[in-house]
C-alpha cells in the first residue's frame, strides 16, 4: 500500500484532470442529454484502467462493464456505480456552470462530482495503481456502471439476471452517498428501497370562483389534505394497514452498531438549519434510519396560473415511501392503494419512476470485518459501521437478484449537496478514496478461501 500511496500522490493532477473531464460529459438519464457520449466515455475510462470493457444493452441506457482477472482462487469482487446524473436544477442557484468542474477551496463543484461520477471513478485509478505497482489486481474484479440509477434502474435486475455466469462473484462493493455524519471512513451494510408516486384528486373540469362555488363544489385541495392526514399520525406512525408487512426489526448487533456511531445530534440538526426533530422526539436517531418512511415531497394545486381566489380543479401530492429490509415494494403499493380506496375512492395513485427494493447485508457476513479493517488501515483511523443508509440505491438487484453480500464504501463529504445546486466533492476525499478502494481490494485478495 505504500507504493499505491506514492503512485496516487505523484498523479494527483492527472486524477483531478480526469475527474474534471468526466464531469464535463453530460449524462442526464431522465432527458437523455449526453447519454450516448457518456457511455462511450465510461467504456474508454474502464479500458484505460486495465479492465476489459464491454457495453451491455439493457433496453434503456446501457450498462458499461469491465473485467480484470486476479490470481487463481482469489475472490471475485463486483464494483457497482452509476454514470448518469440528475438534471442541474435552477441555473441561477449554481455558483459555477454545473457541467464544468471548478475547484474553490479544495472542493470540485459540478453535477455528478459526488453522485456518482467522482465516487465511481476512484476505484479505477486504484486499479491502475495496483496494475502498475504490483502487476495486477490482487483479486478478480468486475465493474458495473449503471446508466439508469437516477431513473430507478428499471432495467438493471433483468440485465443482471442474464449475466449470472460472469457475475458468479463473492461480494459487491459500491461507493455512493456521503460518509457518516462524523466524517469518519464508513462501511454501509444496507440501503432503503424507494417508491415514488403522485396522489392526485380531481374535481371540476376547470378552476371555479371561490365565492360562487365555495361550500358547493368539492375542493380537491381539502380532500387531499384530509386524505394525507389519514396516512401518517401526529406521532410519526404510518397508519396504512399492511404497509410495513415483512419489515425486519433491528437485530442486537445492528442496534449496537447504530448506538455506537459517533454523532452530535444537536450539531447535525443545526447544520441543516433545524431546531427540532420529526416526531416522536424520543426515538433514537439510529432507529429512525432503520425504519420505513412516508414523505410528502411537494403539494400542488393546478389552478391554471398564478394564485387566485378559486377552488382548484386538481390537487397533487408528490410523495415517496422509503422501505427497509424485508419490505417489498409491491406489498407497500398494494397497501397504499387499499388505503386510498377506503378513505377517498376517487383519489388516483400514479407511480412516477422506477422502484428500488431495500437491501440489507448481515453484520456477520464473511467480508465485513475485512473491509472495515482495510479502510481503517488505509485512513489511519477506525472506520465506522453503518447498518443501513438512509437513501436508496438498486443494490437489491445484486444482493437479492444475485445472492451477493453488498458493502457500501462511501467516499463523499457529508455536505456534498447531491441532487441540489453546487454539488461538490472534497478533493482530499477523492484522493484518499483511490487509496482506500485499492486497500479494500488488497485486503480481500489476501483472504484465504
C-alpha positions in Angstrom: 0.0 0.0 0.0 2.9 2.4 0.4 3.6 2.0 -3.3 0.0 2.7 -4.0 0.0 5.9 -1.9 3.1 7.1 -3.6 1.6 6.4 -7.0 -1.6 8.3 -6.1 0.4 11.3 -4.7 2.5 11.6 -7.8 -0.5 11.6 -10.1 -2.8 13.9 -8.2 -3.1 16.4 -11.0 -3.7 13.7 -13.6 -6.5 12.2 -11.5 -8.1 15.6 -10.9 -7.9 16.4 -14.6 -9.6 13.1 -15.3 -12.4 13.9 -12.9 -12.9 17.3 -14.5 -13.1 15.8 -17.9 -15.7 13.2 -16.6 -17.8 15.9 -15.1 -17.8 17.9 -18.3 -19.6 15.0 -20.1 -23.4 15.5 -19.6 -25.2 12.3 -18.7 -28.8 13.1 -17.7 -30.7 9.8 -18.0 -34.1 11.4 -17.4 -33.8 13.5 -20.6 -31.2 11.6 -22.5 -28.8 14.5 -22.7 -25.3 13.3 -23.4 -26.0 9.7 -22.5 -24.6 8.0 -25.7 -21.3 10.0 -25.3 -21.2 9.3 -21.6 -21.5 5.6 -22.2 -18.6 5.8 -24.7 -16.5 7.8 -22.2 -17.2 5.3 -19.4 -16.2 2.4 -21.7 -12.9 4.2 -22.5 -12.3 5.0 -18.8 -12.7 1.4 -17.8 -10.4 0.2 -20.6 -7.8 2.9 -19.6 -7.8 1.4 -16.1 -6.7 -2.1 -17.1 -10.0 -3.8 -17.4 -11.6 -5.3 -20.5 -14.6 -3.1 -21.2 -18.0 -4.0 -22.6 -21.2 -2.1 -23.3 -24.3 -4.2 -22.4 -27.7 -3.4 -24.0 -30.4 -3.1 -21.3 -33.3 -2.0 -23.4 -32.7 1.5 -22.0 -29.4 3.3 -21.3 -26.6 0.8 -21.5 -24.7 -0.8 -18.7 -20.9 -0.4 -19.0 -18.8 -3.2 -17.6 -15.2 -4.0 -17.1 -13.4 -7.2 -16.1 -9.9 -7.9 -14.8 -8.8 -11.4 -13.7 -6.9 -11.8 -10.4 -4.8 -14.7 -9.2 -6.4 -18.2 -9.4 -8.5 -18.9 -6.4 -8.8 -15.3 -5.4 -12.2 -13.7 -4.5 -14.3 -12.2 -7.3 -15.3 -8.6 -6.4 -18.1 -6.7 -8.2 -17.8 -2.9 -8.0 -21.1 -1.1 -8.7 -21.5 2.6 -9.6 -23.7 4.7 -11.9 -22.6 7.2 -14.6 -26.0 9.0 -15.0 -26.7 12.2 -13.1 -29.6 14.4 -12.0 -30.7 17.4 -14.1 -28.8 20.5 -13.0 -31.8 22.3 -11.5 -32.1 26.1 -11.2 -29.1 27.6 -13.1 -29.3 30.8 -11.1 -28.5 28.9 -7.9 -25.3 27.4 -9.1 -22.1 29.3 -8.3 -20.4 27.9 -11.4 -21.6 26.1 -14.5 -22.9 22.6 -13.5 -21.1 20.7 -16.3 -17.8 22.4 -15.8 -15.7 21.3 -12.9 -14.5 24.2 -10.7 -12.2 23.9 -7.6 -12.8 26.5 -5.0 -11.2 25.9 -1.5 -10.2 22.2 -2.1 -13.6 21.1 -3.5 -14.6 20.2 -7.0 -18.0 21.5 -7.9 -20.3 20.3 -10.7 -23.2 17.9 -11.4 -22.0 14.4 -10.7 -18.9 15.2 -8.7 -20.3 13.3 -5.8 -23.3 11.5 -7.3 -21.8 9.4 -8.7 -19.0 10.2 -11.2 -16.4 11.1 -8.6 -17.1 8.0 -6.5 -17.3 5.6 -9.3 -14.0 7.0 -10.7 -12.0 6.5 -7.5 -11.7 2.6 -7.8 -10.4 2.9 -11.4 -7.2 4.8 -10.6 -6.9 2.4 -7.7 -6.9 -0.5 -10.1 -4.3 1.3 -12.2 -2.1 1.8 -9.2 -2.3 -1.9 -8.4 -1.6 -2.8 -12.0 1.5 -0.5 -12.2 2.9 -1.2 -8.8 2.0 -4.9 -8.2 1.5 -6.2 -11.7 -2.3 -6.6 -11.5 -5.3 -6.7 -9.2 -5.0 -9.0 -6.1 -8.4 -10.4 -6.8 -10.7 -10.7 -9.8 -12.7 -7.6 -10.4 -15.8 -6.8 -12.4 -17.0 -3.2 -12.7 -20.7 -2.4 -13.4 -21.5 1.2 -14.3 -25.3 1.7 -14.4 -26.8 4.3 -16.8 -30.2 4.5 -15.2 -29.8 4.8 -11.4 -31.4 8.3 -11.3 -34.4 6.8 -13.1 -34.7 4.0 -10.5 -32.6 1.4 -12.6 -35.7 -0.1 -14.2 -33.7 -2.4 -16.4 -30.8 -3.4 -14.1 -32.3 -6.5 -12.4 -33.3 -8.1 -15.8 -30.0 -7.3 -17.3 -28.0 -8.8 -14.4 -30.2 -11.9 -14.5 -28.8 -12.6 -18.0 -25.2 -12.2 -16.7 -25.3 -14.7 -13.9 -22.3 -16.7 -15.2 -19.9 -13.8 -15.5 -21.2 -12.4 -12.2 -20.7 -15.6 -10.2 -18.8 -13.5 -7.6 -18.2 -13.4 -3.9 -19.3 -9.9 -2.9 -20.2 -6.4 -4.2 -18.6 -3.1 -3.2 -20.3 0.1 -4.0 -19.4 3.8 -3.4 -22.3 6.2 -3.1 -23.8 8.6 -0.6 -21.8 10.5 2.0 -19.7 9.2 4.8 -21.2 9.1 8.2 -22.0 12.5 9.8 -18.9 12.2 12.0 -16.8 12.4 8.8 -15.0 9.1 9.6 -14.3 6.4 7.0 -17.5 4.4 6.6 -18.8 1.0 5.7 -22.5 0.7 5.0 -24.4 -2.6 5.0 -27.8 -1.7 3.7 -29.9 0.7 1.7 -33.6 1.6 1.9 -35.8 0.9 -1.0 -37.9 3.7 -2.6 -41.3 4.0 -4.3 -42.0 7.5 -5.8 -45.6 8.4 -6.7 -48.3 11.1 -7.0 -51.6 11.2 -5.3 -54.0 13.3 -7.4 -57.5 14.4 -6.6 -59.7 15.8 -9.3 -63.0 17.8 -9.0 -64.4 20.2 -11.6 -63.2 20.4 -15.2 -61.8 23.9 -14.5 -61.0 26.1 -11.5 -64.1 27.6 -10.0 -64.7 31.0 -8.4 -64.4 30.5 -4.6 -67.2 32.9 -3.8 -69.8 31.5 -6.2 -68.8 27.9 -5.7 -67.4 27.8 -2.1 -69.4 25.4 0.1 -71.0 23.9 -3.0 -68.2 22.4 -5.2 -65.8 19.9 -3.6 -62.3 21.3 -3.1 -59.7 18.7 -4.1 -57.1 20.5 -2.1 -59.0 20.0 1.1 -59.8 16.4 0.2 -56.2 15.7 -0.5 -55.1 17.3 2.9 -57.7 15.2 4.7 -56.5 12.0 2.9 -52.9 12.7 3.7 -53.8 13.2 7.4 -55.0 9.6 7.5 -51.7 8.2 6.2 -49.4 9.4 9.0 -50.3 10.1 12.6 -49.0 13.1 14.6 -46.6 10.8 16.5 -44.9 9.7 13.2 -46.6 6.3 12.8 -47.5 5.3 9.2 -51.2 4.3 9.6 -51.6 2.3 6.4 -52.6 -1.3 7.2 -50.1 -3.8 5.8 -47.6 -1.1 4.7 -44.7 -2.5 6.8 -45.5 -6.2 6.4 -42.3 -8.1 6.3 -40.1 -5.3 7.7 -37.2 -6.9 9.6 -36.6 -5.4 13.1 -33.1 -4.5 14.0 -31.1 -7.3 15.5 -29.0 -6.8 18.6 -25.7 -6.4 16.7 -27.3 -3.9 14.3 -28.7 -1.9 17.1 -25.4 -2.0 18.9 -23.6 -0.7 15.8 -26.1 2.1 15.4 -25.8 3.1 19.0 -22.0 3.1 18.7 -22.0 5.6 15.8 -20.3 8.9 16.9 -22.8 11.7 16.3 -23.7 15.1 17.8 -27.4 15.2 17.0 -27.8 18.8 18.0 -24.9 19.9 15.8 -26.3 17.8 12.9 -29.7 19.5 13.2 -28.2 22.9 13.5 -26.0 22.3 10.4 -29.2 21.7 8.4 -30.9 24.8 9.9 -33.3 22.7 12.1 -34.4 23.4 15.6 -36.4 20.2 16.2 -36.7 16.6 15.1 -39.6 14.9 13.4 -42.0 13.1 15.8 -41.5 11.2 18.1 -38.7 13.2 19.7 -37.6 10.4 22.0 -36.9 7.8 19.2 -33.1 7.3 18.8 -31.7 8.7 15.6 -30.3 5.3 14.6 -33.7 3.7 14.8 -35.1 6.4 12.5 -32.6 5.5 9.8 -33.7 1.8 10.0 -37.5 2.5 9.8 -39.7 3.0 6.7 -40.9 6.5 6.0 -43.7 8.2 4.1 -42.7 11.6 2.8 -44.6 14.4 1.1 -42.2 15.9 -1.3 -44.5 18.7 -2.6 -48.1 19.8 -2.8 -49.5 21.5 -5.9 -52.9 22.8 -6.9 -53.4 23.0 -10.6 -55.4 26.2 -10.9 -54.3 27.3 -14.4 -52.0 30.1 -13.4 -50.8 32.4 -10.5 -52.6 32.5 -7.2 -56.2 33.4 -7.5 -59.3 33.1 -5.3 -60.5 29.9 -6.9 -61.3 26.3 -6.0 -58.7 24.4 -7.9 -59.6 21.7 -10.3 -56.9 19.3 -9.3 -54.6 18.9 -6.2 -51.5 16.7 -6.4 -49.2 15.4 -3.7 -45.8 14.2 -4.8 -44.5 11.6 -2.3 -42.1 8.8 -1.7 -42.0 5.8 0.6 -38.7 4.5 1.8 -38.6 0.8 2.6 -36.4 -1.2 4.9 -35.0 -4.7 4.7 -37.8 -7.3 4.4 -40.4 -5.0 2.9 -41.5 -5.4 -0.6 -42.5 -2.6 -2.9 -45.5 -4.4 -4.3 -46.8 -5.1 -0.8 -46.4 -1.4 0.2 -48.0 -0.1 -3.0 -51.0 -2.5 -2.7 -51.5 -1.4 0.9 -51.5 2.2 -0.1 -53.9 1.6 -2.9 -56.3 -0.1 -0.5 -56.0 2.8 2.0 -56.8 5.3 -0.7 -59.8 3.2 -1.9 -61.1 3.1 1.7 -60.7 6.8 2.5 -61.1 8.6 -0.8 -62.0 6.3 -3.6 -61.7 8.9 -6.4 -58.1 9.7 -5.4 -55.6 8.5 -8.1 -52.2 6.9 -7.3 -49.6 7.2 -10.1 -46.1 5.8 -9.9 -43.6 8.3 -11.2 -40.3 6.4 -11.6 -38.7 3.0 -11.2 -39.0 1.2 -7.9 -36.0 0.2 -5.8 -36.2 -2.6 -3.3 -34.5 -2.4 0.1 -31.3 -4.4 0.7 -29.6 -5.5 3.9 -26.4 -7.4 4.4 -25.9 -9.0 7.9 -23.1 -7.6 10.0 -21.7 -11.1 10.4 -21.4 -11.7 6.7 -18.0 -13.1 5.8 -16.2 -9.9 4.5 -17.5 -7.3 6.9 -14.6 -7.1 9.2 -12.0 -7.4 6.4 -13.4 -4.3 4.7 -13.7 -2.3 8.0 -10.2 -3.2 8.9 -8.8 -2.4 5.4 -10.4 1.1 5.4 -9.2 1.8 8.9 -5.6 0.9 7.9 -5.8 3.0 4.7 -7.1 6.1 6.5 -5.1 5.6 9.7 -8.2 5.7 11.9 -11.1 3.4 12.7 -13.9 3.1 10.2 -17.5 3.3 11.4 -20.0 0.6 10.5 -23.5 1.8 9.5 -26.1 -1.0 9.2 -28.4 1.0 6.9 -28.0 4.0 4.6 -30.9 6.4 4.8 -31.0 6.8 1.0 -31.8 4.3 -1.8 -29.8 2.5 -4.5 -30.6 -0.5 -6.7 -28.4 -2.8 -4.5 -31.2 -5.3 -4.1 -30.6 -6.2 -7.8 -27.2 -7.6 -6.6 -28.0 -8.7 -3.0 -31.3 -10.4 -3.8 -31.1 -10.9 -7.5 -27.6 -12.5 -7.5 -27.4 -13.5 -3.8 -24.3 -11.5 -3.1 -23.4 -9.7 0.2 -23.0 -6.0 -0.6 -20.8 -3.4 1.1 -21.0 0.4 0.7 -17.8 2.4 1.0 -19.0 6.0 0.6 -16.2 8.5 -0.2 -18.1 11.8 -0.3 -18.2 14.6 2.3 -21.4 15.0 4.4 -22.3 18.4 2.8 -22.0 17.2 -0.8 -25.3 18.7 -1.9 -26.2 15.8 -4.2 -29.3 16.4 -6.4 -29.0 20.1 -5.5 -27.2 23.1 -7.0 -23.5 23.3 -6.1 -23.0 19.6 -5.8 -19.4 19.1 -4.6 -16.7 16.6 -3.6 -13.7 17.4 -1.3 -10.6 16.6 -3.3 -8.8 15.1 -0.3 -11.6 12.6 0.0 -11.4 11.8 -3.7 -7.6 11.0 -3.5 -8.0 9.2 -0.2 -10.8 7.2 -1.8 -8.5 6.0 -4.5 -6.1 4.6 -1.9 -9.0 3.3 0.2 -10.5 1.3 -2.7 -7.2 -0.2 -3.6 -6.7 -1.1 0.1 -10.0 -2.9 0.2 -9.1 -5.0 -2.9 -5.7 -5.9 -1.4 -7.3 -7.0 1.9 -9.9 -9.1 0.1 -7.2 -10.6 -2.1 -5.3 -11.7 0.9 -8.2 -13.6 2.5 -7.6 -17.3 2.4 -10.6 -19.1 0.8 
